[in-house]
Amino acid sequence: MTELVGRTPAGLAPEGTDQARGSGSIESRASWVAAGLTLALLSISYGSPLLAVVGLKPIAEDLGTARQVVALAGALTWLGTGAGGIVMGQVAERIGMRLTVMIGAVMIAIGLAISATGNIWAILIGHTLFVGLFGNGALYPPLLVYVSRWFDRRRGTALALISSGQYIAGMIWPTVFEQAMAGYGWQATMLGFAGVMVVTVPVFAMFLQHPPAHPTTFESSAGNRRGQVLGMRPNTVLALIAIAGFACCIPMAIPQGHLVAFCSDVGIPMAQGALMLSVLQGTAFVSRILWGWMADRSGGLKTVLVGSACQAVAIAAFMATQDEAGLFMIAAVYGLGFSGIIPAYVVAIRELFPSREASWRVPTVLFVSMGGMAVGSWWAGALFDHFGHYGPAFVSGVLFNLANLAVVGFLVLRQRRDGAFRPAFA
């Protein structure tokens, strides 16, 4: 970010940091303040993709279109966010994090206003370009890189904390949106949340500070003199991590994108379905700090492997019952399992590659992963429209999850063979 490049003299840490006191660490109280502000920002901005999730059924009915088309809007939001992270990450390097976040908030509001016009093409364009590409793309991926530059010892915990903004949003906004849509309609609800974005997000963004400079040396135990990572070309490792992210995010998107509609289909009221989604996101929030703690101690790749295995078991369990109490329990367990996966990918990249490459490697993996979220959300809707129920979607989710486990397991074995864990400076 501009906060790091060109504004902080090399090797000079802000006054009061551990690094300035000679401990060798860049972490300080200011690091956790930056993480807290980022958590607040993402807790608000991540409400925007949930509007299409909660309103999936009423929007499809009002517009007289197939459910998969509305689900596609949510899917393209994820895809746009991933692509936007690559673009807006470079923008943030030039203009700074504060202005980038403010631009993102305005873009999300514009996208929701366009979507509220009540045309399916307006929803698709508004969500893809504005809510996704220039909106959340300017927030989530750049903010992950931004916070990662504040930490070196407890980076996994910090990234897990800020990524929990997605689950705080999931706890708060679905019930709010469901009640607002019941009383005022989905279009007014979108416009109302657009106002929330432009009023609140810039206030938090004003307090974002410049991160400290990292040490310029980089000695990675994952590499060797030939510049390899895990005994392979660096870009090959990055591609495998991206493929793994794509495969695990397809099943990850299915319950998050279709749980409310799934509950309604099996006779559970939408209000209860929205509450179930909040429970899923709530347990994900509670467990994410535990996953971050694990990433700090076991490394990013091993944390991805364990989290993905838990997700595979939980996604398979959705096929076991349509009982309301049983689904609440499965949703809670699912939230506990999948929540640490995406931050662990970021930790793995920061462990294996130099800090100077984070601004493009992290958004690249997030783009491919969010492409998996996009495909998963649309794919589940397409399978529902074809078969009339969500069973095949859950089956396909299990299969993609198994593919993810195979790729990540291979990388973990390579890591153990090389005796590699993390670089001396990341």
C-alpha positions in Angstrom: 0.0 0.0 0.0 1.0 3.6 -0.2 1.1 3.5 3.6 4.0 1.2 3.3 5.7 2.1 0.0 7.2 5.5 -0.2 6.0 7.0 3.0 7.8 5.1 5.8 11.7 5.1 5.6 13.2 1.7 5.2 13.9 0.1 8.6 12.2 2.9 10.6 9.2 1.7 12.6 6.6 4.1 14.1 7.4 5.3 17.6 6.1 3.0 20.3 6.3 -0.2 18.3 8.1 -3.3 19.5 10.5 -2.9 16.5 11.3 0.6 17.6 12.2 -0.7 21.1 14.6 -3.2 19.6 12.7 -6.4 20.0 12.8 -7.2 16.3 9.0 -7.4 16.0 6.8 -4.9 14.2 3.8 -5.7 16.3 2.4 -3.2 18.7 -0.8 -1.8 20.2 -1.2 0.1 16.9 -1.3 -3.2 15.1 -4.4 -4.4 17.0 -6.0 -1.0 16.5 -5.6 -1.4 12.8 -7.0 -4.9 13.0 -10.0 -3.7 15.0 -10.8 -0.9 12.5 -10.6 -3.4 9.6 -12.9 -5.8 11.5 -15.5 -3.0 11.8 -15.2 -2.1 8.2 -15.7 -5.6 6.9 -18.5 -6.2 9.4 -20.4 -3.5 7.5 -19.3 -4.0 3.9 -20.0 -7.8 4.0 -23.6 -7.1 4.5 -23.9 -6.1 0.9 -23.6 -9.6 -0.6 -26.1 -11.0 1.9 -29.0 -8.9 0.4 -29.2 -11.2 -2.6 -28.9 -14.3 -0.4 -31.7 -13.3 2.0 -33.8 -12.0 -0.9 -33.1 -14.9 -3.3 -36.7 -16.3 -3.3 -38.7 -13.0 -3.2 -36.5 -11.4 -5.9 -36.9 -14.4 -8.2 -40.6 -14.4 -7.7 -41.0 -10.6 -8.2 -38.9 -10.6 -11.4 -40.4 -13.9 -12.7 -37.0 -15.4 -13.2 -35.2 -18.6 -12.3 -33.6 -18.9 -8.9 -30.2 -19.6 -10.5 -30.3 -16.2 -12.2 -30.7 -14.4 -8.9 -28.1 -16.7 -7.4 -25.8 -15.7 -10.2 -25.9 -12.1 -8.9 -24.4 -13.2 -5.6 -22.0 -15.4 -7.5 -20.7 -12.6 -9.7 -20.3 -10.4 -6.6 -17.8 -12.9 -5.3 -16.1 -13.1 -8.6 -16.0 -9.3 -9.0 -14.6 -9.0 -5.5 -11.7 -11.4 -6.3 -10.9 -9.6 -9.6 -11.3 -6.2 -8.0 -8.7 -7.2 -5.3 -6.1 -7.5 -8.0 -7.0 -4.2 -9.5 -7.7 -2.2 -6.4 -4.8 -3.7 -4.6 -2.5 -1.9 -7.0 -4.7 1.2 -6.7 -4.2 1.1 -2.9 -0.5 0.9 -3.3 -0.7 4.3 -5.1 -3.4 6.3 -3.4 -3.4 4.7 0.1 -5.8 2.5 2.0 -8.1 5.3 3.4 -9.1 6.7 0.0 -9.4 3.2 -1.5 -11.8 2.1 1.2 -13.9 5.2 0.8 -14.1 4.7 -3.0 -15.2 1.1 -2.3 -18.0 2.2 0.0 -19.4 4.6 -2.6 -19.2 1.9 -5.3 -21.1 -0.6 -3.2 -23.8 2.0 -2.6 -24.1 2.8 -6.3 -24.3 -0.9 -7.1 -27.2 -1.4 -4.7 -29.0 1.6 -6.0 -28.7 0.2 -9.6 -29.9 -3.2 -8.4 -32.9 -1.7 -6.7 -34.3 -0.4 -10.0 -36.0 -3.8 -10.3 -34.5 -5.3 -13.4 -32.5 -8.5 -13.4 -29.8 -7.1 -15.7 -29.5 -4.1 -13.4 -29.0 -6.5 -10.5 -26.4 -8.5 -12.4 -24.5 -5.4 -13.5 -24.8 -3.6 -10.2 -23.6 -6.6 -8.1 -20.8 -7.6 -10.5 -19.2 -4.3 -11.3 -20.1 -2.1 -8.4 -20.8 -4.2 -5.3 -18.1 -6.7 -6.3 -15.3 -5.4 -8.6 -15.0 -1.8 -7.5 -16.8 -2.1 -4.1 -15.8 -5.1 -2.0 -12.8 -5.6 -4.3 -11.5 -2.3 -2.8 -12.0 -3.5 0.7 -11.5 -7.2 1.5 -8.3 -8.2 -0.5 -6.4 -4.9 0.1 -7.4 -4.9 3.7 -6.1 -8.4 4.2 -2.7 -7.4 2.8 -2.8 -4.1 4.8 -3.3 -5.9 8.1 -0.8 -8.7 7.3 1.9 -5.9 7.1 1.2 -4.9 10.7 2.0 -8.4 12.1 4.9 -10.9 12.0 4.4 -13.1 15.1 0.6 -13.4 15.3 -0.4 -12.8 11.7 -2.7 -15.9 11.6 -4.6 -14.7 14.7 -4.9 -11.2 13.2 -6.1 -12.3 9.8 -8.6 -14.7 11.4 -9.9 -11.8 13.5 -10.4 -9.4 10.6 -11.9 -12.1 8.4 -14.4 -12.6 11.1 -16.0 -9.4 9.8 -17.8 -11.6 7.3 -19.4 -13.6 10.1 -20.3 -10.7 12.3 -22.1 -9.4 9.2 -23.7 -12.8 8.8 -24.9 -12.7 12.5 -26.3 -9.2 12.3 -27.6 -8.5 8.8 -29.7 -11.5 7.6 -32.3 -11.1 10.3 -32.3 -7.3 9.8 -32.7 -7.8 6.0 -35.4 -10.4 6.3 -37.5 -8.1 8.6 -36.9 -5.1 6.4 -37.8 -7.0 3.2 -41.0 -8.3 4.9 -42.0 -4.8 5.8 -40.7 -2.6 3.0 -39.6 -4.9 0.1 -36.2 -5.9 -1.1 -35.7 -2.8 -3.2 -36.2 -0.4 -0.3 -33.9 -2.6 1.8 -31.1 -2.3 -0.8 -31.4 1.4 -0.9 -31.4 1.6 2.9 -28.2 -0.4 3.2 -26.6 1.8 0.4 -27.2 4.7 2.8 -25.6 2.8 5.7 -22.5 2.2 3.5 -21.8 5.8 2.6 -22.4 7.1 6.1 -20.5 4.6 8.2 -17.6 3.2 6.2 -15.8 6.5 5.5 -15.9 7.3 9.2 -13.9 4.2 10.1 -11.6 4.6 7.1 -10.4 8.0 8.4 -8.6 6.3 11.3 -6.6 3.9 9.2 -2.8 4.5 9.7 0.3 3.6 7.8 1.7 0.2 8.6 5.4 -0.2 9.8 8.1 -1.1 7.4 9.1 -4.8 7.3 12.7 -6.0 7.4 14.1 -6.0 3.9 15.8 -9.4 4.2 13.9 -12.5 3.3 15.2 -16.0 4.2 12.6 -18.6 3.5 13.1 -22.1 4.8 10.6 -23.1 2.1 12.9 -22.1 -0.7 16.4 -22.8 -1.8 19.2 -21.1 -3.7 17.5 -21.8 -7.0 14.5 -19.8 -5.9 12.2 -22.8 -5.4 9.3 -23.1 -3.0 8.6 -26.6 -1.6 11.0 -27.9 -4.2 8.9 -26.5 -7.1 8.7 -23.2 -9.0 7.1 -20.5 -7.0 4.3 -19.9 -9.5 3.6 -23.6 -9.6 3.0 -23.6 -5.9 0.9 -20.5 -6.1 -1.2 -22.2 -8.9 -1.7 -25.3 -6.7 -2.8 -23.1 -3.8 -5.2 -21.3 -6.1 -6.7 -24.5 -7.4 -7.1 -25.8 -3.9 -8.9 -22.5 -3.0 -11.2 -22.8 -6.0 -12.2 -26.4 -5.1 -12.9 -25.7 -1.4 -14.8 -22.5 -2.1 -17.4 -24.2 -4.3 -18.8 -26.3 -1.4 -18.2 -23.3 1.0 -20.7 -21.2 -1.1 -23.6 -23.7 -1.1 -24.9 -23.4 2.4 -24.0 -19.7 2.6 -25.8 -18.8 -0.6 -28.8 -21.1 -0.4 -29.5 -22.0 3.2 -32.5 -19.6 3.6 -34.1 -20.8 0.4 -33.3 -24.4 1.3 -35.1 -24.0 4.6 -38.1 -22.5 2.9 -38.3 -25.4 0.5 -38.5 -28.0 3.3 -41.2 -26.1 5.2 -39.1 -24.0 7.6 -40.1 -20.3 7.7 -37.8 -17.8 6.0 -37.3 -16.1 9.4 -36.0 -19.3 10.8 -33.8 -19.8 7.8 -32.3 -16.4 8.2 -31.7 -17.1 11.9 -30.0 -20.4 10.9 -27.7 -18.5 8.5 -26.9 -16.2 11.4 -26.1 -19.2 13.6 -23.8 -20.6 10.9 -22.0 -17.3 10.7 -21.9 -16.9 14.5 -20.2 -20.2 15.1 -17.8 -19.4 12.3 -16.9 -16.1 14.1 -16.4 -17.9 17.4 -14.1 -20.6 15.9 -12.1 -18.4 13.6 -9.8 -17.1 16.3 -9.0 -20.7 17.2 -8.1 -21.4 13.6 -5.9 -18.3 13.6 -4.1 -19.6 16.7 -3.6 -22.9 15.0 -2.2 -21.2 11.9 0.3 -19.3 14.0 1.6 -22.6 15.5 1.1 -25.2 12.8 1.4 -23.1 9.6 -1.1 -22.1 7.0 -1.1 -25.2 4.8 -1.8 -27.6 7.7 -4.6 -25.4 9.0 -6.2 -25.4 5.5 -6.0 -29.2 5.5 -7.7 -29.6 8.9 -10.3 -26.9 8.1 -11.2 -28.4 4.8 -11.6 -31.9 6.3 -14.1 -30.5 8.8 -15.9 -28.7 6.0 -16.2 -31.9 4.0 -17.9 -33.7 6.9 -20.3 -30.9 7.6 -21.3 -30.3 3.9 -22.1 -34.1 3.7 -24.3 -33.8 6.9 -26.7 -31.4 5.1 -27.9 -34.4 3.2 -28.8 -36.3 6.3 -31.9 -34.5 7.6 -34.5 -31.9 6.9 -35.5 -31.5 10.5 -35.3 -28.0 11.8 -33.4 -28.8 15.0 -31.0 -31.1 13.1 -30.3 -28.4 10.5 -29.6 -25.8 13.1 -27.1 -28.2 14.6 -25.5 -29.0 11.3 -25.3 -25.3 10.4 -23.5 -24.6 13.7 -21.0 -27.4 13.1 -20.5 -26.3 9.5 -19.7 -22.8 10.7 -17.1 -24.2 13.2 -15.4 -26.1 10.4 -15.0 -23.9 7.4 -14.2 -20.5 9.0 -10.5 -20.7 9.2 -9.8 -21.8 5.6 -9.4 -18.5 3.7 -7.3 -16.7 6.3 -5.0 -19.8 6.4 -4.5 -19.5 2.7 -3.2 -15.9 3.2 -1.0 -17.1 6.0 0.4 -19.8 3.8 1.2 -17.4 1.0 2.9 -15.0 3.5 5.0 -17.9 4.9 6.1 -19.1 1.5 6.7 -15.9 -0.5 8.3 -12.5 0.2 6.3 -9.6 1.7 7.0 -7.5 -1.4 5.0 -10.0 -3.5 2.0 -10.1 -1.2 0.1 -7.3 -3.0 -0.4 -9.5 -6.1 0.0 -13.0 -4.8 -2.7 -12.7 -2.1 -5.3 -11.1 -4.4 -4.6 -13.6 -7.1 -5.4 -16.6 -4.9 -8.4 -14.7 -3.4 -9.6 -14.1 -7.0 -9.5 -17.7 -7.9 -11.0 -18.7 -4.6 -13.9 -16.3 -4.9 -14.4 -17.6 -8.4 -15.1 -20.9 -6.6 -17.6 -19.1 -4.4 -19.2 -17.7 -7.5 -19.4 -21.1 -9.3 -20.6 -22.8 -6.1 -23.5 -20.3 -5.6 -24.6 -20.4 -9.2 -24.0 -24.2 -9.6 -26.2 -25.0 -6.6 -29.0 -22.8 -8.1 -28.6 -24.5 -11.5 -28.8 -28.0 -9.9 -31.9 -27.0 -8.0 -33.6 -25.6 -11.1 -32.9 -28.9 -12.9 -33.6 -31.4 -10.1 -36.1 -29.5 -8.0 -34.1 -30.0 -4.7 -30.7 -29.3 -3.3 -29.5 -32.9 -2.8 -27.3 -33.0 -5.9 -25.7 -29.7 -5.0 -24.6 -31.0 -1.6 -23.2 -34.2 -3.3 -21.2 -32.1 -5.7 -19.9 -30.0 -2.8 -18.5 -33.1 -1.1 -16.7 -34.1 -4.4 -15.1 -30.7 -4.8 -14.0 -30.8 -1.2 -12.3 -34.1 -1.7 -10.4 -32.7 -4.6 -9.3 -29.8 -2.4 -8.0 -32.2 0.2 -6.0 -34.1 -2.4 -4.2 -30.9 -3.5 -3.6 -29.5 -0.1 -2.5 -32.9 1.2 0.1 -33.0 -1.5 1.5 -29.6 -0.6 1.6 -30.5 3.1 3.6 -33.6 2.2 6.0 -31.6 0.2 6.4 -29.2 3.1 7.1 -32.0 5.5 9.6 -33.6 3.1 11.5 -30.3 2.8 11.3 -29.6 6.5 9.9 -26.2 5.6 7.6 -24.2 7.9 8.0 -20.5 7.5 10.4 -17.8 6.4 12.6 -15.9 8.9 10.9 -12.7 7.8 7.5 -12.5 6.1 
